Amino acid sequence: MATSDTNGPDQGEPAIRRLVDDFLASKEERGSGAYAASAASVLDRFVDWLGARDRTLADLDDDRRGPQVMRAYAKHLRRRATAEDGISASTANTYYAYVSGCLGYGVRDVALSRNPARTEAAREELPAIEGKRSDQQFWSREQRESLLDHARARAGDAIVAEPFEAYAETRDHALVAVLAFAGVRGAEVLRHRKDDRRGRDGLRWSRVDLEAGTMEVLGKSKTEGKRWQHASLPGPAREALGTLYRVQRPPVDDWPVFESSHAPSLWARAREELEGRGESVETLVAARGDVRELLRAERVAPPALTTDGGRSVLRRLTGGADVDPPDGADYLEPHGARRGIGEELYRIDRGLAQDLLRHEELSTTRDHYQHIDAAERTREIDAELERIGE
């Protein structure tokens, strides 16, 4: 087990309390102050809930007791959600996600050997969310921020260690940021193996305008003249792409933003473009140190990361961030990012959601988020019925 005591050597502060404080401080330091502010009161109550039951961090780290404790906590949240004037089911699930995120941080910080909140036995006790989209994945704000925090931390650590060798980590962070905030489809910025059209070969720097905050992508419009579209690049996506540009230093404008790191694909491109120049590709690579540096030196654009490769990146990052994916999913999938940010904007401004998602008609956007409209109509009808009954 990763922990065996509950108190620090010099004071009686519970180990779970120290873990919560470290987790919130880490969120603040990494630019997630809003998340930390929302999670703080929930985690404080969780610590109190544990204390009232004489449960400690050691209990959470126990293979048997840990899932039992979290199952009891999930039941506690379910009771709160069914009580008169209690919290909503979605709020109960959000509270649980905050606790799970903190415990996941504990695993990464070696305070815990596993995250008991992620067991099915515990999660099945959470209240069901009415209108939950079981057939389509949506990234919640908490999932998005946890994934971004992890990807940003990886990129930051790699840049500190060796700035110009940190390409893969900064690429992964930028990919998550673009998917999370720009509302793009994976095939609009990554290479599609079965579609060789220009615009399905991966986003190029020549189609990115960081100053304007836009990028040009091949969308899904049925109208030929409207397929190339200018997509928005909100601040977090622009910032991540700016860092990627400085690390990557693309030698030509037509360089892919998200390069493939697949060695066989890089070697195949080198042989395709450089074979027959008098020296073998092996000799040329040996002179440059690796095949990626050879392609850069020769200004030969490497293949872009594929859609399958992008999913592999997200699968790896989801596991590393200890994010709880939606029920039945193994990881946070690319299209769930588009649906998630679209839903968040739709609740604020229907037109903004339509613009970000680049839907030609608002009716298309409404079709995607009918559950929001239905829930709002229900609240309005209930209010009118209550007024009529007075």
C-alpha positions as CSV (number, residue, x, y, z in Angstrom):
1,M,0.0,0.0,0.0
2,A,1.1,3.6,-0.7
3,T,0.2,4.9,2.8
4,S,-0.1,3.4,6.3
5,D,-0.5,6.4,8.6
6,T,-3.1,9.1,9.0
7,N,-1.1,11.9,10.6
8,G,2.0,13.8,9.8
9,P,5.1,13.4,11.9
10,D,4.9,16.8,13.5
11,Q,1.2,17.5,13.8
12,G,-2.2,15.8,14.0
13,E,-3.3,16.9,10.6
14,P,-5.1,13.9,8.8
15,A,-3.3,12.7,5.7
16,I,-6.6,13.0,3.7
17,R,-6.6,16.7,4.6
18,R,-3.1,17.2,3.4
19,L,-3.9,15.4,0.2
20,V,-6.9,17.7,-0.4
21,D,-4.8,20.8,0.2
22,D,-2.0,19.5,-2.1
23,F,-4.6,18.7,-4.8
24,L,-6.2,22.1,-4.7
25,A,-2.9,23.9,-4.6
26,S,-1.8,22.0,-7.7
27,K,-4.9,23.0,-9.5
28,E,-4.3,26.7,-8.5
29,E,-0.7,26.5,-9.7
30,R,-1.7,25.0,-13.0
31,G,-4.2,27.7,-13.8
32,S,-7.4,25.9,-12.8
33,G,-8.4,28.3,-10.0
34,A,-12.1,28.2,-10.9
35,Y,-12.1,24.4,-10.6
36,A,-10.2,24.6,-7.3
37,A,-12.7,27.1,-5.9
38,S,-15.7,24.9,-6.9
39,A,-14.1,21.7,-5.6
40,A,-12.8,23.1,-2.3
41,S,-16.1,23.1,-0.3
42,V,-17.1,19.6,-1.7
43,L,-13.7,18.1,-0.7
44,D,-13.9,19.8,2.8
45,R,-17.3,18.1,3.3
46,F,-15.9,14.8,2.1
47,V,-13.1,15.1,4.7
48,D,-15.7,15.8,7.4
49,W,-17.8,12.9,6.2
50,L,-14.8,10.6,6.5
51,G,-14.0,11.9,9.9
52,A,-17.5,11.4,11.2
53,R,-17.2,7.7,10.3
54,D,-13.6,7.3,11.6
55,R,-12.4,6.6,8.1
56,T,-8.9,7.7,7.0
57,L,-6.7,7.8,3.9
58,A,-5.4,4.3,4.9
59,D,-9.0,3.0,4.7
60,L,-9.3,4.5,1.2
61,D,-6.0,2.8,0.2
62,D,-7.2,-0.7,1.4
63,D,-8.2,-3.0,-1.5
64,R,-11.4,-4.0,0.3
65,R,-12.3,-1.1,2.5
66,G,-11.6,1.6,-0.1
67,P,-14.3,0.6,-2.5
68,Q,-16.7,0.1,0.4
69,V,-16.1,3.6,1.7
70,M,-16.6,5.2,-1.7
71,R,-19.8,3.1,-2.2
72,A,-21.1,4.4,1.0
73,Y,-20.2,8.0,-0.1
74,A,-22.0,7.4,-3.4
75,K,-25.1,6.3,-1.4
76,H,-24.8,9.4,0.7
77,L,-24.9,11.6,-2.4
78,R,-27.8,9.6,-3.8
79,R,-29.8,10.2,-0.6
80,R,-29.0,13.9,-0.8
81,A,-30.2,13.9,-4.4
82,T,-33.6,12.3,-3.5
83,A,-34.2,14.4,-0.4
84,E,-36.7,17.2,-0.6
85,D,-34.9,20.4,-1.5
86,G,-31.8,18.3,-2.0
87,I,-29.1,18.5,-4.7
88,S,-29.7,17.5,-8.3
89,A,-28.5,14.1,-9.6
90,S,-26.1,15.9,-11.9
91,T,-24.7,17.9,-9.0
92,A,-24.3,14.6,-7.0
93,N,-22.3,13.2,-9.9
94,T,-20.2,16.3,-10.1
95,Y,-19.4,16.2,-6.3
96,Y,-18.3,12.5,-6.8
97,A,-16.1,13.5,-9.7
98,Y,-14.3,16.1,-7.6
99,V,-13.5,13.5,-5.0
100,S,-12.4,11.0,-7.6
101,G,-10.2,13.6,-9.2
102,C,-8.5,14.3,-5.8
103,L,-8.0,10.6,-5.1
104,G,-6.6,10.2,-8.6
105,Y,-4.1,13.0,-7.9
106,G,-3.2,11.0,-4.7
107,V,-2.4,8.0,-6.9
108,R,-0.1,10.1,-9.1
109,D,1.5,11.7,-6.0
110,V,2.0,8.2,-4.5
111,A,-0.2,8.9,-1.5
112,L,-2.5,6.1,-2.7
113,S,-1.9,2.9,-4.6
114,R,-5.2,3.0,-6.4
115,N,-8.3,5.2,-6.8
116,P,-11.2,3.5,-5.0
117,A,-13.7,6.0,-6.5
118,R,-13.3,4.4,-9.9
119,T,-14.6,1.0,-9.0
120,E,-17.9,0.0,-10.5
121,A,-19.2,-1.2,-7.1
122,A,-18.9,2.4,-5.8
123,R,-20.1,4.3,-8.9
124,E,-23.2,2.2,-9.5
125,E,-24.7,3.7,-6.3
126,L,-24.6,7.2,-7.8
127,P,-28.0,8.7,-8.8
128,A,-28.9,8.4,-12.5
129,I,-28.9,11.7,-14.4
130,E,-32.3,12.3,-16.1
131,G,-31.9,12.8,-19.8
132,K,-28.4,11.3,-19.8
133,R,-27.0,10.8,-23.3
134,S,-26.2,7.1,-23.0
135,D,-25.5,6.7,-26.7
136,Q,-23.1,9.6,-27.2
137,Q,-20.2,10.7,-25.2
138,F,-20.0,14.3,-23.8
139,W,-16.9,15.6,-22.0
140,S,-18.0,17.3,-18.8
141,R,-16.2,20.4,-17.6
142,E,-14.5,18.4,-14.8
143,Q,-13.3,15.7,-17.2
144,R,-12.0,18.4,-19.7
145,E,-10.1,20.3,-17.0
146,S,-8.6,17.1,-15.5
147,L,-7.4,15.9,-18.9
148,L,-6.0,19.4,-19.8
149,D,-4.3,19.7,-16.4
150,H,-2.5,16.4,-17.0
151,A,-1.6,17.2,-20.6
152,R,-0.4,20.7,-19.7
153,A,1.7,19.3,-16.8
154,R,3.4,16.7,-19.1
155,A,4.2,19.4,-21.7
156,G,5.5,21.8,-19.0
157,D,7.8,19.2,-17.5
158,A,9.1,18.2,-20.9
159,I,9.8,21.8,-21.9
160,V,11.7,22.4,-18.7
161,A,13.8,19.3,-19.2
162,E,14.6,19.9,-22.9
163,P,12.6,22.6,-24.7
164,F,13.2,21.5,-28.3
165,E,12.8,17.8,-27.6
166,A,9.4,18.3,-26.0
167,Y,7.4,18.0,-29.3
168,A,5.3,14.9,-28.5
169,E,4.2,16.3,-25.1
170,T,3.4,19.8,-26.4
171,R,1.6,18.2,-29.4
172,D,-0.6,16.1,-27.1
173,H,-1.5,19.1,-25.0
174,A,-2.3,21.2,-28.0
175,L,-4.4,18.5,-29.5
176,V,-6.5,18.2,-26.3
177,A,-6.9,22.0,-26.1
178,V,-8.0,22.3,-29.7
179,L,-10.5,19.4,-29.4
180,A,-11.7,20.7,-26.1
181,F,-12.4,24.3,-27.0
182,A,-12.5,24.7,-30.8
183,G,-15.4,22.3,-31.4
184,V,-13.7,20.6,-34.3
185,R,-14.1,17.0,-35.5
186,G,-11.0,14.8,-35.2
187,A,-11.0,14.3,-39.0
188,E,-10.8,18.1,-39.5
189,V,-7.4,18.4,-37.8
190,L,-6.0,14.9,-38.1
191,R,-5.2,12.6,-41.0
192,H,-7.9,10.2,-42.2
193,R,-6.4,7.0,-43.5
194,K,-9.3,6.4,-46.0
195,D,-9.7,10.0,-47.2
196,D,-6.9,11.5,-49.3
197,R,-8.6,14.8,-49.9
198,R,-6.8,18.0,-49.1
199,G,-8.2,18.9,-45.7
200,R,-8.3,15.3,-44.5
201,D,-4.5,15.0,-44.5
202,G,-4.0,16.9,-41.1
203,L,-4.2,20.5,-40.2
204,R,-1.3,22.6,-41.6
205,W,0.3,25.7,-40.1
206,S,-0.5,27.5,-43.3
207,R,-4.2,27.2,-42.4
208,V,-3.8,28.5,-38.8
209,D,-3.9,32.2,-37.9
210,L,-3.0,32.5,-34.2
211,E,-3.3,36.3,-34.2
212,A,-6.9,36.2,-35.6
213,G,-7.7,33.1,-33.5
214,T,-8.9,31.1,-36.5
215,M,-8.0,28.0,-38.5
216,E,-9.4,26.8,-41.9
217,V,-10.7,23.3,-41.9
218,L,-12.6,21.1,-44.3
219,G,-16.0,20.7,-42.8
220,K,-19.0,18.5,-43.5
221,S,-21.2,21.0,-45.4
222,K,-23.1,19.4,-48.3
223,T,-22.7,22.6,-50.2
224,E,-19.4,22.4,-52.2
225,G,-18.5,26.1,-51.8
226,K,-19.1,26.0,-48.0
227,R,-16.9,23.0,-47.1
228,W,-13.8,25.0,-46.3
229,Q,-14.7,26.8,-43.1
230,H,-13.0,29.2,-40.7
231,A,-13.2,27.6,-37.2
232,S,-12.7,29.6,-34.0
233,L,-9.6,29.1,-31.8
234,P,-10.6,30.2,-28.3
235,G,-7.9,31.4,-25.9
236,P,-6.8,28.1,-24.3
237,A,-6.5,26.5,-27.8
238,R,-4.5,29.5,-29.1
239,E,-2.1,29.4,-26.2
240,A,-1.4,25.7,-26.5
241,L,-0.9,26.0,-30.3
242,G,1.5,29.0,-29.7
243,T,3.6,26.9,-27.4
244,L,3.6,24.0,-29.8
245,Y,4.7,26.3,-32.7
246,R,7.7,27.6,-30.6
247,V,8.7,24.0,-29.7
248,Q,8.1,22.5,-33.1
249,R,9.6,25.3,-35.2
250,P,8.1,24.1,-38.5
251,P,10.6,24.7,-41.3
252,V,7.8,25.3,-43.9
253,D,4.3,26.7,-43.7
254,D,2.7,23.5,-45.0
255,W,4.1,21.5,-42.1
256,P,1.5,19.5,-40.2
257,V,0.5,21.0,-36.9
258,F,0.1,17.5,-35.3
259,E,3.0,15.4,-36.7
260,S,3.0,11.6,-36.5
261,S,5.5,10.1,-34.1
262,H,5.1,6.7,-35.8
263,A,8.7,5.7,-36.8
264,P,7.7,3.4,-39.7
265,S,5.6,6.2,-41.2
266,L,8.4,8.7,-40.9
267,W,10.9,6.2,-42.5
268,A,8.4,5.5,-45.3
269,R,8.1,9.3,-46.0
270,A,11.9,9.7,-46.0
271,R,12.3,6.8,-48.4
272,E,9.5,8.1,-50.6
273,E,11.1,11.6,-50.9
274,L,14.8,11.1,-50.4
275,E,15.6,7.7,-51.9
276,G,18.0,7.9,-54.9
277,R,20.0,10.9,-53.9
278,G,23.3,9.0,-53.9
279,E,23.3,8.0,-50.3
280,S,21.0,5.5,-48.6
281,V,18.3,6.9,-46.3
282,E,19.9,5.0,-43.4
283,T,23.1,6.9,-44.0
284,L,21.3,10.2,-44.2
285,V,19.4,9.5,-41.0
286,A,22.6,8.4,-39.2
287,A,24.2,11.8,-40.1
288,R,21.3,13.7,-38.6
289,G,20.7,11.6,-35.5
290,D,17.1,10.5,-36.2
291,V,14.6,10.4,-39.1
292,R,12.5,13.3,-37.8
293,E,15.6,15.6,-37.9
294,L,16.4,14.4,-41.4
295,L,12.9,15.3,-42.6
296,R,13.2,18.7,-41.0
297,A,16.6,19.4,-42.5
298,E,15.4,18.4,-45.9
299,R,12.1,20.4,-45.5
300,V,10.1,17.2,-46.2
301,A,6.8,17.4,-44.3
302,P,6.2,14.2,-42.2
303,P,2.8,12.5,-42.3
304,A,0.3,14.0,-39.8
305,L,-1.0,12.1,-36.8
306,T,-3.9,9.9,-37.9
307,T,-7.4,9.9,-36.3
308,D,-6.5,6.5,-34.9
309,G,-3.3,8.0,-33.5
310,G,-5.3,10.8,-31.9
311,R,-7.6,8.4,-30.2
312,S,-4.5,6.5,-28.9
313,V,-3.2,9.8,-27.5
314,L,-6.5,10.5,-25.7
315,R,-6.6,6.9,-24.4
316,R,-3.1,7.3,-22.9
317,L,-3.8,10.7,-21.4
318,T,-7.2,9.7,-20.0
319,G,-5.4,6.9,-18.1
320,G,-2.6,9.1,-17.0
321,A,-5.0,11.8,-15.7
322,D,-7.1,9.2,-13.9
323,V,-10.2,10.7,-15.5
324,D,-13.4,8.8,-15.0
325,P,-14.8,8.4,-18.6
326,P,-18.5,8.1,-19.2
327,D,-20.2,4.8,-18.4
328,G,-19.2,2.1,-20.8
329,A,-16.3,4.0,-22.3
330,D,-12.6,3.3,-21.9
331,Y,-11.4,6.9,-22.4
332,L,-12.5,10.4,-23.4
333,E,-13.1,10.1,-27.1
334,P,-12.4,13.0,-29.6
335,H,-16.0,13.7,-30.6
336,G,-17.1,13.9,-27.0
337,A,-15.0,17.1,-26.7
338,R,-17.1,18.8,-29.5
339,R,-20.4,17.7,-27.9
340,G,-19.2,18.8,-24.5
341,I,-18.1,22.3,-25.3
342,G,-21.2,22.7,-27.6
343,E,-23.5,21.8,-24.7
344,E,-21.8,24.2,-22.3
345,L,-22.1,27.1,-24.8
346,Y,-25.7,26.1,-25.7
347,R,-26.8,26.6,-22.1
348,I,-25.4,30.1,-22.3
349,D,-26.1,31.3,-25.8
350,R,-27.7,29.2,-28.6
351,G,-26.1,31.3,-31.3
352,L,-22.6,31.0,-29.9
353,A,-22.9,27.2,-29.8
354,Q,-24.1,27.2,-33.5
355,D,-21.2,29.4,-34.5
356,L,-18.6,27.4,-32.7
357,L,-19.9,24.1,-34.1
358,R,-20.3,25.7,-37.6
359,H,-23.9,24.4,-38.1
360,E,-25.6,26.0,-41.0
361,E,-28.9,26.1,-39.3
362,L,-29.7,26.7,-35.6
363,S,-32.2,23.8,-35.9
364,T,-29.2,21.4,-36.3
365,T,-27.7,22.7,-33.1
366,R,-31.1,22.3,-31.3
367,D,-31.4,18.7,-32.5
368,H,-28.1,17.9,-30.8
369,Y,-29.2,19.5,-27.4
370,Q,-32.9,18.7,-27.2
371,H,-32.5,17.5,-23.7
372,I,-31.5,21.0,-22.5
373,D,-34.6,22.6,-24.2
374,A,-36.9,19.9,-22.8
375,A,-35.5,20.4,-19.3
376,E,-35.9,24.2,-19.5
377,R,-39.5,23.8,-20.8
378,T,-40.3,21.5,-17.9
379,R,-39.1,24.1,-15.4
380,E,-41.2,26.8,-17.1
381,I,-44.3,24.6,-17.2
382,D,-43.9,23.7,-13.5
383,A,-43.6,27.3,-12.7
384,E,-46.8,28.2,-14.6
385,L,-48.7,25.3,-13.1
386,E,-47.6,26.4,-9.6
387,R,-48.8,30.0,-10.4
388,I,-52.1,28.7,-11.7
389,G,-52.7,26.7,-8.6
390,E,-52.2,29.6,-6.2
